[in-house]
Amino acid sequence: MRPPVTVSPDPSLSHRTLRSTVTVLGPDGRPLPRTEVTVAQRRHAFGFGNIGFDLVDLANGGSAPGGAPAQDAARTEQLEHLAELWLDVFSTATLPFYWGTFEPVRGRPATDRLLRAAQWFVDRGVEVKGHPLLWHTVTAPWLLELSTGEVEQVQRERIRREVTDFAGLIDTWDAINEAVIMPVFDKEDNGITRLCREKGRIATVRLAFEEARAANPDATLLLNDFDLSTAYECLLEGVLEAGVQVDVLGLQSHMHQGYWGEEKTLAILDRFSRYGLPLHLTESTLLSGELMPPEIEDLNDHQVDHWPSTPAGEERQAQEIERHYRTLLSHPQVESITYWGITDDGAWLGAPAGLVRQDGTPKPAYEVLRRLIKGEWWLSPTPMRTDDDGRVAVSGWRGDYEVSARGGSTTLVLDGEPQQVQLP
């Protein structure tokens, strides 16, 4: 197991930025002295993400699951507007691979539909993650008809199939979701809980990671959970001691009962950073309406007919989302944040957790994130002039940049090291 790691947060976010000396070369390979160049950021290396569920229909030409007729023109226009808002802020997308909706009828997976969705995002410069490969909820109902041994066999086949079919488009996966509660889950009967109860948590985690790794050795695989208690730490320690290769630790932060605050958030990050693994905040939500009562233990137990977004709630959400993102980014081990939903339509539990209202207008929280991600933490097109040796100093967040001069342009990956770029 990895030795404990101690990492101190830095509210200035200075650890997120770099300064590189870049030598600009002309088409002939010679430095361009005293030349006007423009440097512009094109992408963050940090994963600023959101779920892409809302845009799957759009990526499929407006058609709904099962090949239902395309949406009407008004709905398509709404989705295109939503896509513009999504792409203007986020650069990583999570797509849904819940077995119960992906393959409700055995042998008829929605592979083509999700392939088109993944390709749609990739074509627009978005990195895609699949969620999840193994989970006990929203699982295939036909598993109940199988023996536990058969459930294990088809689960292994499902992991290999999805990871293989989507390799090159999706190379990051939540390998297993919520394993802490998996063997004791009692809300509904399902084949996966039965499997995990018989094999044990660690063996089930191993199953997910080893099958996914065998299908795509280059994949980035996450262990993901909402239970951030010591039970998750114990599971992680057991998994690492057993030699399972976990690439990233996924931490969910659904704050339906109120913002955690800086102190609690940093305490959680400190506890889980000691394992030396990158941290992804995989599912973050903050409400723009009434908060869930604090006495609710299982958030799924809170059922209401109508849960609206309110002006006061939207202002609170905007303030809290800025505090939350700044806090997460202050911790060097955090490499990605995925906000769980851009709209309230279809939001988990029907909560007003989205960033865009039903009429398509952005909530204040969306504007805050855009100001941060594409403003304060972004290098807009910046005119510079090379020195006598054709060099410029570029400062900014880790990521992809474009260098333009004399009618040509080329790419630059800002990594803090001296480097050369050559114009065509």
Rosetta blueprint (number, residue, H / E / L):
1 M L
2 R L
3 P L
4 P L
5 V L
6 T L
7 V L
8 S L
9 P L
10 D L
11 P L
12 S L
13 L L
14 S H
15 H H
16 R H
17 T E
18 L E
19 R E
20 S E
21 T E
22 V E
23 T E
24 V E
25 L E
26 G L
27 P L
28 D L
29 G L
30 R L
31 P E
32 L L
33 P L
34 R L
35 T L
36 E E
37 V E
38 T E
39 V E
40 A E
41 Q E
42 R E
43 R E
44 H E
45 A L
46 F L
47 G E
48 F E
49 G E
50 N E
51 I E
52 G L
53 F H
54 D H
55 L H
56 V H
57 D H
58 L H
59 A H
60 N L
61 G L
62 G L
63 S L
64 A L
65 P H
66 G H
67 G H
68 A L
69 P L
70 A L
71 Q L
72 D L
73 A H
74 A H
75 R H
76 T H
77 E H
78 Q H
79 L H
80 E H
81 H H
82 L H
83 A H
84 E H
85 L H
86 W H
87 L H
88 D H
89 V H
90 F L
91 S L
92 T E
93 A E
94 T E
95 L E
96 P E
97 F L
98 Y L
99 W H
100 G H
101 T H
102 F H
103 E L
104 P L
105 V L
106 R L
107 G L
108 R L
109 P L
110 A L
111 T H
112 D H
113 R H
114 L H
115 L H
116 R H
117 A H
118 A H
119 Q H
120 W H
121 F H
122 V H
123 D H
124 R L
125 G L
126 V L
127 E E
128 V E
129 K E
130 G E
131 H E
132 P L
133 L L
134 L L
135 W L
136 H L
137 T L
138 V L
139 T L
140 A L
141 P H
142 W H
143 L H
144 L H
145 E H
146 L L
147 S L
148 T H
149 G H
150 E H
151 V H
152 E H
153 Q H
154 V H
155 Q H
156 R H
157 E H
158 R H
159 I H
160 R H
161 R H
162 E H
163 V H
164 T H
165 D H
166 F L
167 A L
168 G L
169 L L
170 I E
171 D E
172 T E
173 W E
174 D E
175 A E
176 I E
177 N E
178 E L
179 A L
180 V L
181 I L
182 M H
183 P H
184 V H
185 F L
186 D L
187 K L
188 E L
189 D L
190 N L
191 G H
192 I H
193 T H
194 R H
195 L H
196 C H
197 R H
198 E H
199 K H
200 G L
201 R H
202 I H
203 A H
204 T H
205 V H
206 R H
207 L H
208 A H
209 F H
210 E H
211 E H
212 A H
213 R H
214 A H
215 A H
216 N L
217 P L
218 D L
219 A L
220 T E
221 L E
222 L E
223 L E
224 N E
225 D E
226 F L
227 D L
228 L L
229 S L
230 T H
231 A H
232 Y H
233 E H
234 C H
235 L H
236 L H
237 E H
238 G H
239 V H
240 L H
241 E H
242 A L
243 G L
244 V L
245 Q L
246 V L
247 D L
248 V E
249 L E
250 G E
251 L E
252 Q E
253 S E
254 H E
255 M E
256 H L
257 Q L
258 G L
259 Y L
260 W L
261 G L
262 E H
263 E H
264 K H
265 T H
266 L H
267 A H
268 I H
269 L H
270 D H
271 R H
272 F H
273 S H
274 R L
275 Y L
276 G L
277 L L
278 P L
279 L E
280 H E
281 L E
282 T E
283 E E
284 S E
285 T E
286 L E
287 L L
288 S L
289 G E
290 E L
291 L L
292 M L
293 P L
294 P L
295 E L
296 I L
297 E L
298 D L
299 L H
300 N H
301 D H
302 H L
303 Q L
304 V L
305 D L
306 H L
307 W L
308 P L
309 S E
310 T L
311 P H
312 A H
313 G H
314 E H
315 E H
316 R H
317 Q H
318 A H
319 Q H
320 E H
321 I H
322 E H
323 R H
324 H H
325 Y H
326 R H
327 T H
328 L H
329 L H
330 S H
331 H L
332 P L
333 Q L
334 V E
335 E E
336 S E
337 I E
338 T E
339 Y E
340 W L
341 G L
342 I L
343 T E
344 D L
345 D L
346 G L
347 A L
348 W H
349 L H
350 G H
351 A L
352 P L
353 A L
354 G L
355 L L
356 V E
357 R L
358 Q L
359 D L
360 G L
361 T L
362 P E
363 K L
364 P H
365 A H
366 Y H
367 E H
368 V H
369 L H
370 R H
371 R H
372 L H
373 I H
374 K H
375 G H
376 E H
377 W L
378 W L
379 L L
380 S L
381 P L
382 T E
383 P E
384 M E
385 R E
386 T L
387 D L
388 D L
389 D L
390 G L
391 R E
392 V E
393 A E
394 V E
395 S E
396 G E
397 W E
398 R L
399 G E
400 D E
401 Y E
402 E E
403 V E
404 S E
405 A E
406 R L
407 G L
408 G E
409 S E
410 T E
411 T E
412 L E
413 V E
414 L E
415 D L
416 G L
417 E L
418 P L
419 Q E
420 Q E
421 V E
422 Q E
423 L L
424 P L
